[in-house]
Amino acid sequence: MADLRVLIVDDEESTVAICKFALQRLGMEVETALTASEALAKVRQEAFDLAVVDWLLPDGSGMALFRMMREHLPQLVGILITGQNVADTNREALEAGFWAFLPKPFTISEFQATVERAAAYIRAIRERERLELMMSLSEVAQQIATSLELEEVLQRILHVALQQARADKVSIMLVDQSTSPPRLRLVAAEGLSPDLLSIEVPVGEGIAGQVVITGAPLLINAQTIHQFSPSALHYQGAGSALCLPLKVGNRVVGVLNLTRLTYDRPFSESDIRLYLVLAAQAALAIENAQLHQKIREGYIAALASFCKFAETLMPYRQGHSIRVGIYAKRLAEVVGLDKQEAEQLRIAALMQDLGLLKVPKEVLMKPGRLTDDEWQLVKQHPIWSLEIVDPPAVLTETIEAAVKHHHERFDGSGYPDGLKGEQIPLPARLLAVADTFDALCSERPYRPAYSTEQALEEMRKVAGSQLDPDLADAFIQSVVDGGNS
């Protein structure tokens, strides 16, 4: 396939025919126009690398035409053909943005030599841009893999693709092997219309499905679109698109779709190798995040089972951790935390009190006031909880902060570190509110359970001393508005 597209604009049909033939002999793809209006119409619909323009056209000057062409194709390189005074023409051509000019009359060899010099310049600029972009892509793509959270990884890939590939639309589709036959599901996208966000297709169908089967990238632009079904591509008049396999070894785990809506910088064959760098890093990051997610889900399931077992040893606490997790997650969503952080609070609730297993049962079940020594034992349980739950697959910064500090008090009289006010991490303040509510609504060896109304009234009393007053108010209002079940 030709790597350069040339537009020849001249009102002399014989000159156009000869020039077109000469450039086709050099392996270039050539379009022609006899008037300025015809040339401008083509530039608005297609991308060109080089324009060879006559000085004077039936409906305007070549100078004015080239300026208008560059408004649509800023990277367009121009050669001006003229029979005017050489010195004056040279100056005006440079001012208009032409790269070179060719005085009439000229021979075919002179014409080819001038165009080849322009082509060498265009290729050199392209190569420099690609090298710069390759270095940038390699560095940025590696940063994608610094996260092990799948949702965050997907969003980073979208962001990098939009910025580095200068794409207008980006989507990621992953292979779901749990279905029969396997299906390709859209999991993240930017720039797509809402009716396309639920796309899923059997592997092997559609453009993306073909890429999964073959493991080879596909380029869709003005030159290749005739090979594809626009409905299968959801092409929607886009300028160009790349469908890249996300491969881990020889296994395709999904596809990365990049679309540019304009014609000024369409994707080309030479872009495929460049953006496969991004696709390779993206695939590894997704694979690592999915593996991390599976390990984490397995560990959390085991943790939930262990939590239930632990609560059987403390009958008054049965179901406490699960309920606290539900309340904490709901409160986190109410105050605007994202879905991932809210879920981490639910997990933190499962492990917050596991350290109580190291406290003697007679201390936990004591109906009266604890001695100083007994109280010191109880105050160690947040630290012991973190020691019991060690794997980094579970202990995120949010979870660790919530577990360690959920017994700090807003006035600074809590434990283990005596933090005060906003010194207490937000996850811990959120968990403390949820924990307090469920503790009040649960029976204890030393008192009966409070009703919901009594618990909320008690929380109002301790807001500002024990609890963050703003978070306590938000929780109370959410219970009043929606109930506590």
N, C-alpha and C positions, 0 to 999 in steps of 0.2 A: 504494500500500500504506500502511495506517495506520502512523504512527510511534510510537504509544503503545498499550500493551496494559493494559487495566483489568480488575480482578477485583472484582465487586460481591458482598458477602456479607451477606445479610439473610434472615430466615425468613419474611417476608411476600412471597409470590409476586407480588402486584400491585405492590408497591413496586419489587421487582427488575425486573419487566417494564417499568415506566415509566422507571426510571433507565437501563436498558439502551438503550431506544429513544432517550432524550434524548442519550446519549453517542454512539450510532451516528450521530445527526444531526450531531454535531461531527466525524465522520470517525475515531472511535476504534474499536479492536477490543476487544470486550467479552466476558468470560466471567462466569458467575454461579455462586453456590453458596448453598444454603439452610441449611447447617450448618457448624460449625467444622471438623469432620472432612473434609467434602467439600472445603472451601476449602484445607485443609492438603494434601490429596492432590493437588490441582491445582498448588499451588505447588511441590511436590516434583517434578513432571513438566514444568512449563512456566515460562517467565519472564514476569514482569509488571512494569510500571513503576509502577503506581498501584493501591492497594487501597482500596475504599470499604467500610467495615466497620460493621455495626450494633453498638451497645453490648452488647446481650444476645441470645445465640443459644441454641437449644434444648439444645446440648451444651457450653456454656461461655461465657465472657465474650469480647467483642470485643477487650478489652485483652490478655488472655492469648494469644488467637489471633494478634494482630498481632506480639507478641513472638516467637512461634514461627515465624511467616512470615518475619520478618527474619533468623532464623537461617539460612534457606535463601537468602533474597534480601536481602543487607545493604543494597542501594541502594533498596529498596522505599519509596515514599512513601505515606503513609496519610492517609485522611480518615475521621474517626469520626462516625457518625450516632447521635444520642442524644436521648432525651427527658428526661434527668436534669437536676439542678441545673447551670446553666451554669458558674458559678464553679468548683465542685468538678470538673466534667467537664473543663474547660479545663486545669486543673492536672494531673489524672491522665492526660489524653490526651498532653500534652507529655512527661510522665515516661515514658509507654509508647513514645514515639517518633513519635506521629502529627504530621503537618505542620499539620493543621487539623481543626476539628470543625464539624459542621453540626447545629444543634438542630432537633428535630421540633416542630411540622410545618414543612415548607419547600415552596416552590414549585419548579416545574421550572426556571424562570429562575435562582432562587437556587442550585439544585443545579448547573446548568450553569456558572454564574459561579464557584462555588467550585472545581469541577473544572478549569476553564480556567486559573484562577490557579495551581493545583497543576501543571498541564501546562506552563505557562510557566516555572515554577520548574525542573521536570525538564529541559526543553529548554535552559534557561540553564546548568544544571549540566553537561549533556552537551556543550554547545558549548565551555564553558570547558575541560573535560577534553580535548576533541578538539583545541583550539588548543594546549594544553600538550603533548599527545602528538604533534601535527603538528610542532611545533618540535623536540621531542626526537627524533622519528623522522628528520626531515630531517638533523639534526646527526649522529646515530648512523649513519644509512644512508650518509652521505658517508665516514665512517670505514672502511666496508667496502671502499671502493675504494682504500684506501691500500696494500693488498697486491696483488701480481701473481701470487701462487702460488694456483692454482685451488683446491687442497684447503683452504688457509687461508681463502680467500674464502668457500667453501661453509660452512665451520664458523662463520665470523663471521655469515653470514646466518642460520643456524640459531639461534645464540645471541641475536641481536637480535630475531628473530621470537618466540622463546620468552619473552623478557623484556618487550619493548615491546608486543607484541600479546597478551600474557598467554595464549599458546596452550599447550595440553597436548601437541599433536603437531604437528610441522612436517616437511615433506618438500619436496625440490627435485627436479624431473624436467627433464631436458634433451633437446632434440630431437637425434637422431642421424641426420644426413643421409647417412651412409655406407651405410645399408641401403636396400633397395628392397622395399616402400615404407618411408619414414622411420619411425623408431620413437621413442617417448618412454621414456627410461630413468630410473629412480630412481638418483640419484647421491649423495644425502646425506639423512639423516633423523634425527629425534630423537623417541622416544616410540612408534615403530611396533613391532609384534610381529615377531619374526625371520622369520616366513613371508611377510611383506610386503616384505622388504628387497630382493628380487630382481625387483620389479615392472618390466615393460616392456610397453608396448602400442603397436600401430600408431597413428600420428597419425590422429585422427578418431574413435577408439573410446574409450568410457568418458568420464567427466566431464572429466578432464584433457585427453584427446584432443580433446574438443569445444572446450575453451578455446583450444587451439593453432589450430584451424581458424577459429574466429570472432574470436579476438583479444580477446574480451570476458570479464570476470570472471563467476564464478558464485557465488551465495550459497546455501548449504544450511542451513536451520534448520527448526524445527517447522512454519513456515508454507509452506515451499517444498519440503520433502522428498518430497511426493507426486509432484513432477515428475520425480524421478530414480530410477534403479535403485540400491537400497542396495548390491547386490553390485558394481556398477560403481564405486561411490564408496568401497567398503570402509568404509562409514559406521560400522558396529559400535556403533550406539546413541549416537553422539556427540551432544552438545548442539547444536553448530552448526559450520559449516565455510565457509571461503572458498577458492576456487580462482582464483588471480590469474595473468594472463599475464605472462611475463617478456619484455618487448618492447624491441627496439633499433630505433628508428625505427618502421616498420610491420611489421617482421619479428619473429615470435614465436620465441624461442630456447628456451623452456621454460615451466614453471609452478611457482608457489610455492603449496603447500597448507598452510593453517592450520586447526587443529581445536581447539575447546574442548569438553571433555567434560561440563561442568556447564551447568545451565540458568539460573544466576543472572545471567550476563552474556553472552548469545548474540550472535554477530555479527549485524549488521543492515545494511540498505541504506546507511545513513550511514557505516558502517565501510569500505565499498569504496573510496571516494575517498581515505580516510585511508591505508589500507594499500597502495594503488597507488603511493604515494610510495616506500615501502620496496621494492616490486617493481621500480619503475623504476631505482632506484639499484642494486639487486641485479643486474638484467639487464646494466647497463653494466659493473659490476664483473666479472661472469662473462665477458662478451664480451672485456673487456680482458685478463683472466687467460688465456682460451683463446688469444687472439692472441699474447700473450707466450709461452705454452707452445709454440705452433707455431714461433715465431721461435727460441726457445731450442732446441727439438728439432732444428731444421734446422742451427743453429749447432753443436750438440754432435755431430751426425752428421758435419759438415764437419771439426770438430775431431778426431774419432776417425780420420778418413781422413788428415788432416794428421799426426797422431801416428804412424800406421802408416808414412807416408812418411818421417818424421823418423827413425824407428827403423831404416829400411833403410840410413840413413847411418851408423848405429852398430850393427853386426850383433850385438854382445854384448847389446844392450838390446831386441832384438825381442820383443814381447809383454809387456815389463816393465810398462808403464803400465796395460794392461788387467788383468793379474794383480793388480797393487797395488790397483787399483780394486775388484776382487772381494774381496780380503782386507780392505780398509779398510771397505767397506760391511758385510761380515759382522761385523767387530769392533764397528762402531758399533751394530749391532743387538744384539749380545751385551751391550754395556754400557748399553743402554736408550735410545739416541737414537731419535727418531722416523723414520719412513720417508723423509720429505723430507730430513732432515739426512744420513741414511745415503746417499741417492742423490747428494747434493751432494759427499760425499767421493769417490764413484766418479768424478764429473766432475773433481774436483780432481786425481785421480791421472792423468787424461789429459793435463793441462797442466803438471804439476809440474816436468817436466824439459825442456820445450820450449826454455827459455833456453840449454840446452847447445848448441843449434844455433849460437849466437854464439861458442862456445868452439872454437878451432882443433882440427881432427880429430886432428892429431898429438899434441895434449895429451890428448885423450880416450882415444886408443889407446896412449898411452905405457905400456910394460910396467913401467917402474921408478918410482921416487919422483919426485913433481912438485917443481919448484923453487918458491920462495916466490912468484914472479911468476905462475907457472902456477896455483898454488893460489888466488891472489887472483882470477884469472879464473874459475875453477870456482865460487868462492863467490858470484859475482854471478848465477849462473844462476836462482835463485828470483825475483829482481827482474826479470830479463830475461823470464822466463816470463810474469809479469803484464803486462809491456809488450807482449808478442806477443798476449796474449788480453785485449783491452780492453773489449768490449761489456758494458754493465751487465746485459744479458739473461742473461749467463752468470756474471759475477763477483759472486756474492753475498758477504756478509760471511764466511760459513763457508768458501766456496771460496778467497777471497782470503787468509784467515788460514792455511788449510791449505797453500796453495802457497807463500806467503812464508816460513813458519816451519817447514816440515817437516824442515829440517836443523838446527834448534836442538837442543841436548842438555840433558838433564834436570839436569846439573850446571852448566850455564851456559857451557860451552866451545864451543857451536855457533855457527852463523851464520844470518842476517846480523846479528842484533841482540844476540847473546849473552844471550838470555833464559834464565831458570832456573826449574825446577820448574813450579808452576802459573801462573807468568807466561806460559808458553808456552800459546797457545790450545789448547783441547781438540781441535779438528779437526786441528791440526798434530801433536799428540802421537799421535793415532790413526793418521794417515797415516805418521808416522815409523816406527811399529811395523810396519805392513804393508810399507812400502818396505824396511826393514831385512831382513825375512824373505825377500822375493823377491830382493833383492840378494845375500844370502848363498847362496840356492839357484841363482843364475845364475852362469855362467862370466864371468870378467873377464880382461882382458889380463894381469893380474899374478897370477892364481890360478885354480884350477879351481873348479867349483861344489861347494857343500857338499851333503851329504845332508840330508833333513828333520831327522833326529835331530841331526846336527852343527849345523845352523842353530838349532834350538831350544836346544841347549846353549849356543851362543854368545850367544843372546839372554838367557839366564838370567845370563850373566856380565856383560852390559852393562846389565842392568836396574838402574835407580837412578843410573847414570852417564850413559849415552847415552839410554836409554829410560825413560819413565814406568813404574815397577815394577809398579803395579797393572794398567795396560793391557797390559804385556808378559805378566804372569801370565795375564790373561784370554785373550789371544791364544793363548798356549802351550796353555792348557787346552782351548780350542776346537779346536785342531789335534789334540790328543791324543784328544779325545772324538769328533771328526767327520772327521778327516783333513784334508789341505790341498788336496785337488783340488776 
